[in-house]
Amino acid sequence: MSDTLRDQLMGLGFKPAPKPERNNDRKPDRKPDGRRDGRPVGGKPAPAGGRPGGQKPGQPRPSPGRPGNPGNPGNRPNRPQGARKPRSQEEMDLAKAYAIRAQREKEERIEAERLKQEEARQRREAKAKLEELLKDKALNTEDADIARHFPYGGKIKRIYVTADQLKALNAGELGVVQVAGRYMLVTADLLAQAEAIFAQAVALKVDPDAPAEDDPYADPQYQVPDDLVW
């Protein structure tokens, strides 16, 4: 630019452009602690990002603790996240007691089931043996027309007999045995054998020496109507 034009511009109020400042001519500002531009006196420059230990931005800061075990303040023993605390002796004793009780109850149930199955097996065998004993030995007749009632199984049952059979039945010379849902009239001897095999099958066993009021159905004149519902 010519001096004439420069002089004219300055005359109009324009100022010359400032010269660029060189970095070498600028001295670093001193901090109160003697550092210059973030650099400690007599040391190395601070790491990038201004974080200690060369930690990169965005990384979590390690918690103080045992060396080699970050994030464990106070040198506490390592424990997996969500792990339960060790149980006390009282809790262990209580758990042991519950386990013993559960095992005992299980054994009792198994034993009860075993006894039930054993009882059922014995009943089946006894009934089969009783049927074999009384096979073709029943004294029931088709012409029997007298109903002899007797209590059995919590209900009033009946068997039809003749007049002579009724006298013998009330005298204890005959008896009634329940076999496969049928009431069989048998001799006193067979009745005793049946009772020894399976006592629950004995439906009527008369004691001739017992008082008459003990068996009101023994009276031949005592008749229960057939259409009576018990």
BELRAUR-V231678 format. One record per backbone hydrogen bond with DSSP energy under -0.5 kcal/mol. NH is the residue of the N-H (numbers start at 1). CO is the residue of the C=O. If there is no record, write none. Layout:
BEGIN
nh:co
NH:CO
NH:CO
END
This chain:
BEGIN
nh:co
6:2
7:3
8:4
9:5
10:6
11:7
12:8
13:10
14:9
25:22
26:23
31:35
34:31
36:39
37:29
39:36
40:38
40:44
43:40
46:38
50:47
51:48
54:51
55:52
59:56
66:72
69:66
71:63
72:69
75:72
76:73
83:80
92:88
93:89
94:90
95:91
96:92
97:93
98:94
99:95
100:96
101:97
102:98
103:99
104:100
105:101
106:102
107:103
108:104
109:105
110:106
111:107
112:108
113:109
114:110
115:111
116:112
117:113
118:114
119:115
120:116
121:117
122:118
123:119
124:120
125:121
126:122
127:123
128:124
129:125
130:126
131:127
132:128
133:129
134:130
135:131
137:134
139:185
144:141
145:161
146:161
147:145
148:146
148:159
149:147
150:157
152:155
155:152
157:150
157:155
159:148
161:146
166:162
167:163
168:164
169:165
170:166
171:167
172:169
173:168
174:168
175:186
176:204
177:184
178:201
179:177
179:182
182:179
184:177
184:182
186:175
186:184
188:173
191:187
192:188
193:189
194:190
195:191
196:192
197:193
198:194
201:198
202:199
203:176
203:201
204:176
208:206
210:207
214:211
215:212
216:213
218:215
219:216
222:219
223:221
225:223
228:225
230:228
END
